[in-house]
Amino acid sequence: MKRRKFAPAAAFLVVLLAAAVAAASVSAATSSHKSAKVAGKGYQKGPGHVNSKGANLPAKLVGTGQFKSTAPHQVGFIGTRLNKADLPSGPTTKTSGGNAGILSHDKVPYGKLGKSGGLTPNAAVAPSVVGVPHAHSLPITSHSYTSAKGLNAFSQDSAGGYTDTPPDQALAEGNGWVFEAVNNVFQISDTNFGHVTNAEPMEQFWAPAILATGYCSVSDPKALYDNNTRKWYVTEVAYGPPGCAPGSAVFIAVSTTSDPLSIYNIYILDTSFDGSTCTGDGCLADQPLLGMNRNALFISTNSFDWDTPTFNGTQMYIIDSTALAAGFLFPNIVYIDIGNFVPTPEGFIGCGLTLIYPDDAYCWYSVQPATSPNQSFATDHGGTEFALSALDWFGSNDNRVATWAFTNTASISSFAPLIFFNYAIASTENYGFPFTDTPFYSPFAEQPSGGNTPLCDFFIGPFCEPGPIANNDDRMNAVSSVKTASAPAALWAGLNTDVLVADPIGHLHRRSGIAYFDISPCGYFGPFIGCAAVNAQGYVANWNNDVIFPAIGVATDGTSAAMVYTLTGNTNYPSVAVSKVGVHNPITSIPVVLAGQDVLDDFAWYFFGTPRWGDYSAAVGDTRTIYLATEYIQYPSCDDATFVFDPTCGGTRSEFSNWGTGLVKVGV
């Protein structure tokens, strides 16, 4: 790949008229003057967006929901919901007692980690002109912050009625409350993590939307509290295959008051045919990412065709947050098919292609929109929302980050919204697909070889060895944006990466590490950014352990932050670690806040060969306080004899998994 430095990679003008009788037109140009493919979406009518079948689809209000705490019920013994006889043919359905769709939506762009844990052909053969980064081995320490155990597999099982893995983490904070969502259960506490509610199953909360769509599976929750509208926003992807109505949607819930226990208005955003290639069963809007500025809610998805191995790339939805907060029936929405519309820096659009190497690799993925603490929004250029995305198309290594700016967002509430967007390239430290040299389990992260694995012992046999921990890929994780009056916007984010780390006698070890960045857009040309500059960057790594899934929360000064992540390896069970970081204060240690109590003992590895771990961590800034959440093992598992009679080990795990989450509060 060609290396670039602060070059404006592309500029795009989007004019989308998305009010009740508005129309939309889209045009684009790049620095290489390559014409953009628009896929028939040139002119749209109505308050929604036109999908690949030409249907105009609004984001529509379908009902209301409210959190109703569910008393935990007695969970069953081994075999009552997931039978060993069912396993060779794949996941069973929830209706028959299993775990519908746990792996069915676990799709990945080309060049990324496949379901079986192997690399795709592109990643295996693609040349890399950027080397594997070298990082110093940071010492592992301990630190005490306000912390608590969050939701866990027992919460999911006892409240939701089934075990789900991995623990997709969401976290929001505001108005004196902390809102945690993990997989398909929610819980609300005060800001010191005193529990206010029992866990509630998400299917119960989303009932009006599930009834309206016929989708029976929900996944990947996100949540935030907006100090501008003083409302809570919750999103989750819903999908049908296998076994239910075809297609997918993003469910959106918006509270009617500043109390997270109040009634919510529930909207449906139909995503079934968004993307260039959506065949009979439609497309899946996988891993919806959530961001927000003063004017709009930003939802970014990765679109996959259900029936073919086709990746359609990122789809971006910009929705009028004022209208959502007011409960409008059809809020304005601007839809941008980034994957099918925006050429990559190399000048290609590979989205929608299937196995046409190497062009199919050049497809935008996981464009992560930003959230801002306490209204630290960028209000210049008519209101601006920022986003970051990685540029490692082939699952190898790269040294570029795409910095996106969506400007004139204040127009989203107008009769004719006019949104401009483009991206610029920030030249960064090297990062890459987190391929490790872990014995027997490469490319995954490691965990200690000793520990209690009663599930494995029961199904596989005595003396079963614990497996590895998934480190997924090097997509961009959560982005925090702060704009102060005296400085450019600061965008903080991190991602998983491979690193070479020397042990005390100088031998190099390839481990899963973290690369983190503080990036600022610069050089505006009208509504477009012209460049992106790195203010700070660094690595977190240890020669004998792995660190994975970072999330960075930022104070309102834009220069003080805290990063949460999971530490796991030869000497540490999966644990919660939190590092403070600043523009002038790089991370120099790995402080463990909540130490893991055992190894991961999870059915996804034993039955399907996928050692799933959390796809996300979460971080929320509030003035100079940061709220953080990530995955770890909360309790030691019981021995085999106890497990046979009580597979929950005293209510500390489900029979099929023992993941948990940790909540941390940090002053910066």
FIFIKE-815827 format. One record per residue (C-alpha): x, y, z; residue number from 1. Coordinates in steps of 0.02 Angstrom, whole numbers, plus 32768, in hexadecimal, padded with zeros to 4 digits. Layout:
% FIFIKE-815827
   xx   yy   zz   i
    X    Y    Z NUM
...
% end
This chain:
% FIFIKE-815827
   xx   yy   zz   i
 8000 8000 8000   1
 8038 80B0 7FDD   2
 8065 8110 807B   3
 801B 81BD 808E   4
 8030 824E 8104   5
 7FA3 82C7 8131   6
 7F5F 82BE 8080   7
 7EA9 82EB 805E   8
 7E75 8243 801A   9
 7DC9 826E 7FD8  10
 7D41 82F2 7FDF  11
 7C8B 82CE 7FCB  12
 7BF3 8340 7FC1  13
 7B50 82F4 7FF5  14
 7AAE 8351 7FDA  15
 7A23 82E8 8024  16
 7974 832D 8035  17
 7925 82BE 80B6  18
 788D 8319 80FD  19
 77DA 82E3 80E1  20
 77D3 8323 802D  21
 788D 833B 8012  22
 78FD 82F0 7F8C  23
 79B3 82BD 7F8A  24
 7A44 82C0 7F10  25
 7AF3 827C 7F26  26
 7B93 82A7 7ECB  27
 7C49 8285 7EF0  28
 7CFA 82A9 7EB9  29
 7DA1 826C 7EF8  30
 7E50 82B0 7EF6  31
 7E78 8235 7E6B  32
 7DDF 826E 7E08  33
 7D98 81BF 7E08  34
 7CDD 81C0 7DEE  35
 7C77 8179 7E7D  36
 7BF7 80EF 7E6C  37
 7B4D 8124 7EAD  38
 7AEB 8081 7E95  39
 7A48 80D0 7E5E  40
 7A31 813A 7EF8  41
 7A41 81DF 7E9D  42
 7993 8222 7EC0  43
 792A 81F8 7F57  44
 7881 8230 7F95  45
 7832 8226 803F  46
 786D 8235 80F2  47
 78D9 819A 80F1  48
 795A 814A 8080  49
 7951 80EA 7FDE  50
 7997 803A 7FEB  51
 79E4 7FD0 7F61  52
 7936 7F97 7F2B  53
 78FC 804A 7F14  54
 7888 804A 7FAA  55
 787D 80EA 8010  56
 788C 80BF 80C9  57
 7879 8138 815A  58
 78B1 811E 820B  59
 7804 8104 8253  60
 77BC 8108 8302  61
 7766 8062 8328  62
 773E 8066 83E1  63
 7782 807F 848F  64
 77E4 8019 850C  65
 781C 8028 85BF  66
 789D 7FD0 862B  67
 7848 7F54 869C  68
 78BE 7EF9 870E  69
 78B4 7E3D 86FE  70
 78CD 7DD0 8797  71
 7951 7D4C 8771  72
 7905 7CA1 8756  73
 794C 7BF8 8780  74
 79B8 7BBF 86F1  75
 79B7 7B0B 86B9  76
 7A39 7A84 86BE  77
 7AA9 7A4B 8632  78
 7A44 7A13 859B  79
 79A5 7A74 85BF  80
 79C8 7AF8 853B  81
 7A5E 7AC2 84D3  82
 7A71 7A09 84B0  83
 7B16 79B9 8484  84
 7AC0 795B 83F7  85
 7A93 7A00 83A6  86
 7B44 7A43 83A0  87
 7B93 79F3 8305  88
 7B11 7A44 8294  89
 7B2F 7AF2 82DA  90
 7AD2 7B68 834E  91
 7A22 7B39 8381  92
 7996 7BB7 8387  93
 7958 7C15 841E  94
 78AC 7BCC 8406  95
 78EF 7B1B 8411  96
 795A 7B47 84A6  97
 79FF 7B7B 845A  98
 7A56 7C1B 8426  99
 7A12 7C5D 8382 100
 7A84 7CC5 8318 101
 7B18 7CC8 838F 102
 7B89 7CA5 82FD 103
 7B11 7CC6 826D 104
 7B35 7D81 826D 105
 7BED 7D6E 8297 106
 7C24 7DAB 81ED 107
 7CC5 7E05 81C1 108
 7D0A 7E6C 8130 109
 7D88 7E1B 80BF 110
 7E36 7E1B 8107 111
 7DF5 7E0A 81B8 112
 7DE4 7D7A 8231 113
 7D70 7CF1 81F3 114
 7CF3 7C8F 825B 115
 7D66 7BFA 826B 116
 7DF2 7C66 82AD 117
 7E58 7C59 820E 118
 7E8F 7CE6 819D 119
 7E32 7D04 80FB 120
 7E92 7CE7 8058 121
 7EAB 7DA1 8041 122
 7F00 7DB3 80E9 123
 7F6D 7D1D 80C8 124
 7FB6 7D58 8023 125
 7FA9 7E15 8023 126
 8053 7E6A 8028 127
 8073 7EE8 80B2 128
 80E3 7F7E 809C 129
 80CE 7FAF 8152 130
 8128 7F49 81D5 131
 80E6 7EFE 8276 132
 80F6 7F84 82FC 133
 8173 7F72 838A 134
 813A 7FA3 8438 135
 8187 7FAB 84E5 136
 814B 7F2C 8564 137
 80E9 7F8F 85E6 138
 80E6 7F54 869B 139
 8046 7F0A 86E0 140
 8012 7F62 8780 141
 7F72 7F74 87E4 142
 7F07 800B 880C 143
 7E6B 802C 8871 144
 7DDD 8091 8825 145
 7D23 8091 8848 146
 7CEF 7FF1 87F1 147
 7C6B 7F69 87F1 148
 7C39 7EC8 879E 149
 7BC6 7EE9 870B 150
 7B55 7E73 86AD 151
 7B8F 7DC1 868B 152
 7B5D 7D1F 8636 153
 7AED 7CF2 86C9 154
 7A90 7D98 86B3 155
 7A76 7D6F 85FC 156
 7A3E 7CBE 8622 157
 79CE 7CDC 86B8 158
 797B 7D7B 8676 159
 7983 7D5E 85BA 160
 7966 7CA4 85BC 161
 79FD 7C6E 8556 162
 7ABA 7C7E 8550 163
 7B04 7CF6 84D1 164
 7BB9 7D15 84A8 165
 7C26 7D7C 8496 166
 7BF8 7E09 850E 167
 7BD4 7E9E 849E 168
 7BEC 7F32 8513 169
 7B8B 7FD6 8517 170
 7B94 8060 8599 171
 7B43 8109 85B0 172
 7B46 8186 863F 173
 7AE6 8224 8667 174
 7A6F 827D 86DC 175
 7AAE 8215 876F 176
 7A96 816B 871B 177
 7B02 80E7 86CA 178
 7AB4 807B 8644 179
 7B08 7FD6 8618 180
 7AD2 7F63 858C 181
 7B2A 7EBF 8567 182
 7AEB 7E4D 84DD 183
 7A31 7E40 84FC 184
 7A1E 7E80 85AE 185
 7A1E 7F2F 85F9 186
 7A3E 7F70 86A7 187
 7A37 801F 86F1 188
 7A97 805D 878A 189
 7ACC 80FE 87DC 190
 7B74 814E 87B6 191
 7BCA 80EE 8841 192
 7B87 804C 87F6 193
 7B06 802D 887D 194
 7A8C 7FBC 8823 195
 79E1 8007 880A 196
 7992 7F86 8798 197
 799D 7ECE 8776 198
 79D1 7E9C 86C7 199
 794A 7EA9 8643 200
 7946 7E42 85A3 201
 7954 7EAD 8509 202
 78D0 7E4A 84AA 203
 7852 7E85 852C 204
 7884 7F3A 8515 205
 7884 7F30 8455 206
 77DD 7ED3 844D 207
 7782 7F53 83DE 208
 780F 7F52 835E 209
 7822 7E95 8360 210
 7767 7E80 8342 211
 776C 7F00 82B5 212
 77FF 7EB1 8259 213
 77F9 7DF8 8281 214
 78B2 7DF7 82AC 215
 78D5 7D82 833B 216
 798D 7DA6 8360 217
 79DC 7E44 83A5 218
 7A93 7E6A 83C0 219
 7B1A 7EEF 83D6 220
 7AC7 7F70 8449 221
 7B05 8023 8455 222
 7ACB 80AE 84C9 223
 7AEE 8164 84F2 224
 7AA6 81F5 8555 225
 7A9C 829E 84FF 226
 7AAA 8337 856E 227
 7A65 83A3 84E2 228
 79BB 834F 84CF 229
 79C8 8301 857D 230
 7992 8259 8539 231
 79D5 81A7 8536 232
 79F4 8153 848E 233
 7A02 8096 8479 234
 7A22 8036 83D7 235
 7A2E 7F7F 83A8 236
 7A31 7F1A 8307 237
 79A1 7EA2 82EB 238
 79A1 7E18 826A 239
 7941 7D82 822F 240
 79A7 7CF6 81DE 241
 79B2 7C6D 820E 242
 78FE 7C41 8234 243
 78A3 7CE8 8236 244
 7870 7D73 81C0 245
 78FC 7D9B 8142 246
 795C 7E3D 814B 247
 7999 7EAE 81D7 248
 7976 7F53 822C 249
 79C2 7FC5 82AD 250
 794D 7FE1 833F 251
 795B 808E 838F 252
 7912 80BC 8439 253
 790A 816F 847B 254
 78D2 8197 852C 255
 7846 8212 8545 256
 789A 825E 85DF 257
 7949 8269 8628 258
 7922 81D2 8696 259
 7962 812F 8648 260
 78D0 80D4 869C 261
 784F 813E 863F 262
 77EC 810D 85A5 263
 784E 8103 8501 264
 7813 8124 8450 265
 784A 8094 83E2 266
 787A 80AC 832B 267
 78A4 8031 82A1 268
 792A 8058 8220 269
 7916 7FD7 8195 270
 79C1 7FA0 8155 271
 798F 7F02 80F8 272
 79C6 7F3D 804D 273
 7A48 7FC1 8074 274
 7AE5 7F9C 8011 275
 7B0B 7F74 7F5D 276
 7AEF 7EB8 7F6B 277
 7A5B 7E7D 7FD2 278
 7A0F 7DDC 7F8F 279
 7972 7D7C 7FC2 280
 7985 7D81 807E 281
 79C3 7E34 807B 282
 7A59 7E79 80D7 283
 7A94 7E7D 818B 284
 7ABF 7F26 81D7 285
 7B47 7EDD 8244 286
 7B96 7F31 82DB 287
 7B37 7FD7 82D9 288
 7BAA 805D 8321 289
 7B62 80F6 8379 290
 7B9D 81AA 837B 291
 7B4D 8253 8395 292
 7B6A 830D 8385 293
 7AFB 83A0 83B5 294
 7A85 8384 8323 295
 7A7D 82CF 82F2 296
 7A8D 8219 8321 297
 7B0C 81BC 82B6 298
 7AFA 8100 829B 299
 7B7F 80A5 8237 300
 7B69 7FEF 8202 301
 7BC9 7F6A 81A1 302
 7B55 7F22 811C 303
 7B62 7E69 80EF 304
 7AF5 7E08 8077 305
 7AA1 7D77 80D2 306
 7AA8 7CFC 8042 307
 7B56 7D1A 7FF9 308
 7C02 7D45 8040 309
 7BED 7DF7 8002 310
 7C22 7E8B 806B 311
 7BCF 7F30 8040 312
 7C36 7F9E 80B2 313
 7C03 8029 8128 314
 7B55 8076 8123 315
 7B3E 811B 8180 316
 7A98 815C 81C2 317
 7A87 820E 8202 318
 79E4 822B 8260 319
 799C 82CC 82A7 320
 79B5 82B7 8363 321
 7941 8348 838E 322
 78B5 82F2 832F 323
 78DC 824D 8384 324
 78D9 82A1 842E 325
 7832 82F1 8406 326
 77E6 824C 83CF 327
 77C9 827C 8319 328
 7778 81F2 82B4 329
 77F5 8202 8223 330
 7896 825D 8255 331
 7906 829D 81CA 332
 798B 8220 8196 333
 7A21 8231 8124 334
 7A65 818C 80E1 335
 7B13 817A 8097 336
 7B49 80D6 8048 337
 7C01 80F3 806E 338
 7C35 8046 8035 339
 7BE6 8056 7F89 340
 7C01 8110 7F71 341
 7CAA 8144 7FB7 342
 7D4C 8109 7F63 343
 7DD7 80D3 7FD8 344
 7E7A 8137 7FDB 345
 7EBB 80BE 7F59 346
 7E2F 80F3 7EE4 347
 7DCB 8050 7EEB 348
 7D1B 8021 7F1F 349
 7D20 7F68 7F46 350
 7C7E 7F5C 7FA8 351
 7BF8 7EE9 7F63 352
 7C76 7E7B 7F0A 353
 7C90 7DC4 7F34 354
 7D3C 7D74 7F30 355
 7D84 7DE6 7EAA 356
 7E30 7DF2 7EF5 357
 7E74 7E70 7F1D 358
 7DF0 7EF1 7EF0 359
 7D6E 7EAB 7F68 360
 7DDE 7ED6 7FFB 361
 7DD3 7F90 7FDB 362
 7D32 7FAF 8038 363
 7D12 8026 80CA 364
 7CEC 7FCD 816E 365
 7CC2 8004 8220 366
 7CC0 80C0 8207 367
 7CB0 80EB 82C0 368
 7C4F 818D 82E6 369
 7C81 81F0 8380 370
 7C28 821B 8421 371
 7C4E 82B9 8484 372
 7C4B 82D2 8543 373
 7BD7 8358 8588 374
 7BAF 83AD 84E4 375
 7C64 83C6 84B1 376
 7C26 83C6 83FE 377
 7C74 8416 8366 378
 7BF4 849A 8334 379
 7C5B 84EE 82AC 380
 7C38 84D1 81F4 381
 7B7F 84C3 821A 382
 7B9C 8439 8299 383
 7C1C 83AE 8280 384
 7C22 82F7 82AC 385
 7CC7 8299 82A0 386
 7CF0 81E2 8286 387
 7D8B 8176 8277 388
 7DAC 80D5 8218 389
 7E3F 8061 81FC 390
 7E88 8048 814E 391
 7ECF 7F98 815B 392
 7E70 7F4B 80C9 393
 7ED1 7EA7 80C4 394
 7EDF 7E78 817B 395
 7F98 7E9E 8179 396
 7FE5 7F41 81B9 397
 7FCB 7FF9 8194 398
 7FFB 80A5 81D4 399
 7F65 810E 81A0 400
 7EC2 813E 81F4 401
 7E30 818C 8195 402
 7DEB 8225 81ED 403
 7D39 824D 81B7 404
 7CDA 82F1 81C9 405
 7C1E 8302 81AC 406
 7BF4 83BC 81A7 407
 7B59 842A 81A2 408
 7AFF 83AF 8211 409
 7A90 843B 8256 410
 7A31 842F 81B2 411
 79F0 8382 81E2 412
 7957 83D4 8232 413
 7931 843E 8199 414
 78BC 841D 8108 415
 7951 83F6 8097 416
 79E7 83B0 80F8 417
 7A8F 83D1 80A7 418
 7B1B 8367 80EF 419
 7BD0 8371 80B2 420
 7C51 82EC 80D9 421
 7D01 82B9 80B0 422
 7D96 8263 80FD 423
 7E4F 828B 810F 424
 7EDE 8216 8136 425
 7F40 8220 81D9 426
 7FED 81D2 81CF 427
 7FFC 816B 826F 428
 8065 80EA 82C7 429
 805D 803D 827B 430
 7FCF 7FCA 82AA 431
 7F90 7F26 8265 432
 7F27 7E8A 826F 433
 7F46 7E42 831E 434
 7F9D 7DA3 82E8 435
 7FFD 7D56 837A 436
 807C 7CCC 838F 437
 8018 7C7B 841A 438
 8043 7BC0 8416 439
 7FB7 7B56 83C9 440
 7F3C 7BE7 83C8 441
 7F83 7C69 8352 442
 7F45 7CEA 8327 443
 7EDE 7CF7 83C6 444
 7F07 7D44 846D 445
 7F3B 7CD4 84FC 446
 7EFF 7CA8 85AB 447
 7F51 7C3F 8633 448
 7F55 7B84 8616 449
 7F14 7B5E 86C5 450
 7E65 7B81 8703 451
 7DB9 7B35 871F 452
 7D5F 7B00 8680 453
 7CC8 7A9C 86BA 454
 7C68 7AB8 8618 455
 7CF9 7A78 85B2 456
 7D12 79E5 8628 457
 7C5A 79B7 861E 458
 7C4B 79BA 8561 459
 7CFC 7999 8524 460
 7D49 7933 85AE 461
 7DAD 793F 864F 462
 7E4A 79A8 8655 463
 7E0F 7A14 85C4 464
 7E85 7AA4 859F 465
 7E3E 7B56 8592 466
 7E43 7BA0 84E6 467
 7E7C 7C4B 84A8 468
 7E26 7CF5 84A9 469
 7DE9 7D48 8408 470
 7E3C 7DEC 83D9 471
 7DD2 7E01 833B 472
 7E26 7E82 82CB 473
 7E6F 7F31 82C2 474
 7DD0 7F93 829E 475
 7DBF 803B 82F5 476
 7D6F 8030 83A1 477
 7D07 80B7 83F7 478
 7D32 816D 83CC 479
 7D23 81FE 8447 480
 7D23 82B0 8402 481
 7D3C 8353 8462 482
 7D39 8402 8418 483
 7D70 8490 8489 484
 7D6D 8549 845E 485
 7E2A 8557 8457 486
 7E5E 84B9 83FA 487
 7E2E 844B 8367 488
 7DC0 83B6 8387 489
 7E1D 8326 83DA 490
 7DEB 8275 83A5 491
 7E24 81EA 841A 492
 7E18 8132 83EB 493
 7E74 808C 83EF 494
 7E79 7FE5 8397 495
 7EBD 7F35 83A8 496
 7F65 7F1A 8353 497
 7FF0 7E9E 8345 498
 8092 7ED4 8399 499
 8142 7E90 83AD 500
 8175 7E9E 8464 501
 821F 7E70 84AE 502
 8228 7E08 854C 503
 82AB 7E2E 85D4 504
 8334 7DD2 8576 505
 830C 7E22 84CE 506
 82A8 7D9B 8476 507
 8217 7DE0 840F 508
 8165 7DA2 8429 509
 80D3 7DC8 83B6 510
 8042 7DF8 8426 511
 7F99 7E4C 841B 512
 7FB1 7F01 844C 513
 7F53 7FA5 8440 514
 7F7B 803B 83D4 515
 7F2A 80DC 840E 516
 7F1C 8186 83BA 517
 7EED 823B 83D9 518
 7EC8 8287 832E 519
 7E8D 8335 82FB 520
 7E42 8367 8253 521
 7E8F 8403 8204 522
 7E99 846F 8169 523
 7DE2 848A 8140 524
 7DB4 84B5 808D 525
 7D03 84F4 809E 526
 7CA2 8465 80F0 527
 7D2C 83E5 80D0 528
 7DC3 83B7 8139 529
 7E69 83BC 80DD 530
 7ED8 835A 8152 531
 7EE2 82FD 81F6 532
 7F6E 830C 8276 533
 7FA3 8295 8300 534
 7FB0 82EC 83A9 535
 7FE1 8251 840C 536
 7FEE 8196 83F1 537
 803A 80FE 8442 538
 8031 8044 8464 539
 7FFC 7FD9 84F7 540
 804F 7F2E 84F9 541
 80A0 7EAB 8568 542
 8117 7E23 852F 543
 80C0 7D98 8590 544
 800A 7DCF 8584 545
 7F8D 7E19 850A 546
 7F21 7EB6 8513 547
 7E83 7EC4 84AA 548
 7DE8 7F2B 8485 549
 7E10 7FDD 84BD 550
 7D94 806A 84DB 551
 7DCB 811B 8509 552
 7D64 8198 856A 553
 7D99 824F 8564 554
 7D82 82E1 85DB 555
 7D36 8381 8598 556
 7DE3 83D3 858C 557
 7E09 835A 84FD 558
 7EB7 8333 8540 559
 7E94 82BF 85D4 560
 7E52 8210 85B8 561
 7E46 8160 85FC 562
 7E49 80BE 8599 563
 7DFB 8019 85CD 564
 7E27 7F70 8583 565
 7E37 7EB7 85AB 566
 7EDD 7E71 85E5 567
 7EF5 7DB6 85CC 568
 7F8A 7D44 85B4 569
 8004 7CC9 85FE 570
 8002 7D1A 86AA 571
 7F56 7D6B 86B2 572
 7EA5 7D2C 86A7 573
 7E38 7DA1 863B 574
 7E37 7E41 86A3 575
 7DFD 7EF6 869B 576
 7E8D 7F70 8683 577
 7E81 802E 867F 578
 7F0B 80A6 864A 579
 7F06 8163 8658 580
 7F4A 81BD 85BF 581
 7F60 826F 8586 582
 7FA9 82D2 84F6 583
 804B 82E7 8556 584
 803B 824B 85C4 585
 804C 81A8 8565 586
 8017 8103 85B1 587
 80A7 80B7 8613 588
 8056 8024 866F 589
 7FC6 7FA8 866B 590
 7F65 7FC5 870E 591
 7EEE 7F37 873A 592
 7E50 7F78 878E 593
 7DE6 7ED9 8792 594
 7E4F 7E3B 878E 595
 7E09 7DA7 872F 596
 7DDD 7D12 879C 597
 7DE9 7C82 8721 598
 7DFB 7C52 866A 599
 7D73 7C68 85E9 600
 7D09 7BCA 85E4 601
 7C97 7BEB 854F 602
 7C34 7B7D 84D7 603
 7C62 7BE1 843B 604
 7D13 7B9C 8440 605
 7CE9 7AEA 8474 606
 7C58 7AD1 83FB 607
 7C7B 7B47 8369 608
 7D36 7B6C 836F 609
 7D1F 7C28 8387 610
 7D6B 7C67 842B 611
 7CF8 7CFC 8435 612
 7D1C 7D90 84A6 613
 7CCA 7E3A 84AB 614
 7CBC 7E95 8406 615
 7CC2 7F3B 8463 616
 7CF2 7F93 8502 617
 7C9E 8038 8531 618
 7CD2 80E1 8578 619
 7C6F 817E 85A1 620
 7CB8 8226 85D3 621
 7C5E 829F 8648 622
 7CBF 833F 866C 623
 7D58 82F5 86C5 624
 7D0C 824D 86F2 625
 7D16 81B6 867E 626
 7CA3 811F 8687 627
 7CE9 807F 863C 628
 7CB5 7FCC 861C 629
 7D05 7F31 85D3 630
 7D02 7E74 85E1 631
 7D59 7E06 8661 632
 7D3A 7D67 86C4 633
 7CE0 7D9D 8763 634
 7CE1 7CFC 87C8 635
 7D42 7C5A 87D4 636
 7CE2 7BC9 8788 637
 7CAF 7B3B 87F9 638
 7CF5 7A8C 87EF 639
 7CAA 7A05 8780 640
 7C49 79AE 8809 641
 7BF1 7A4F 883C 642
 7BD2 7A80 8788 643
 7B70 79E1 8762 644
 7AEF 7A0D 87E7 645
 7AF8 7ACB 87D6 646
 7B3A 7B02 872C 647
 7B2C 7BB9 8761 648
 7BB0 7B9F 87EA 649
 7B44 7BF9 8868 650
 7B00 7C7C 87EF 651
 7BAA 7CB7 87B3 652
 7BA4 7C77 86FF 653
 7B31 7C22 8683 654
 7B48 7B6B 865C 655
 7B91 7B98 85B1 656
 7C02 7C2B 85D8 657
 7C51 7C8F 8665 658
 7C73 7D39 8616 659
 7C50 7DD5 867B 660
 7C68 7E91 8670 661
 7CBB 7F0E 86E2 662
 7C89 7FC4 8700 663
 7D0A 8047 8731 664
 7D00 8100 875E 665
 7D9E 8169 8749 666
 7DC6 821F 876A 667
 7E41 826C 86EF 668
% end
